[in-house]
Amino acid sequence: MALWDRVKESASTMQTQLMAKKNDLKSGAFRDASMAMCALVAAADGTVDPAERQRVAQLIGTNEVLQNFPADDLRSRFDASVDKLTADFAFGKVSVLQEVAKARKKPAEARAVIQIGIVIGGADGDFDKDEQAVVREACFALDLPPHEFDL
């Protein structure tokens, strides 16, 4: 199986797992952590161009699991995290990882945040090494073993 096919299959599997837990994923901590994760993946290479920002925002808006929350609220939280990362990536990453860590207390939410990162990273068919690295860092922030997610 080609790498691209494995990435697509993994993202699809993660989305299916997220849908099974949708009704349990309604807390503010999950909302904040998942938007921070989306921003982290979008900015994984240190920059976010407007097209990439728009593409990730569309993915957030159409993700059924995230429809537990108002779209405008998600968008503003995503934009705030992206702004931190684009202003100063190293400093912004510390702040954004603190947002991700908010989901640490509930293991199901923590795993869902990582799964969202993988879904967003794999949406274009290329879950690249920079995206994998920031999702791996998020695993550590959430006290989850990266190998659980093949990272």
Salt bridges, closest charged atoms under 4 A:
ASP32 OD1 - ARG31 NE 2.88
ASP32 OD1 - ARG77 NH1 3.00
ASP32 OD2 - LYS102 NZ 2.97
ASP73 OD2 - ARG31 NH1 3.72
ASP73 OD1 - ARG77 NE 2.84
ASP79 OD1 - ARG53 NE 3.34
ASP79 OD2 - ARG75 NE 3.20
ASP83 OD1 - ARG53 NH2 2.64
GLU99 OE1 - LYS102 NZ 3.27
GLU109 OE2 - LYS106 NZ 3.95
ASP130 OD1 - LYS129 NZ 3.90
GLU137 OE2 - LYS93 NZ 2.89
ASP143 OD2 - ARG104 NE 3.51
GLU148 OE2 - ARG111 NE 2.51
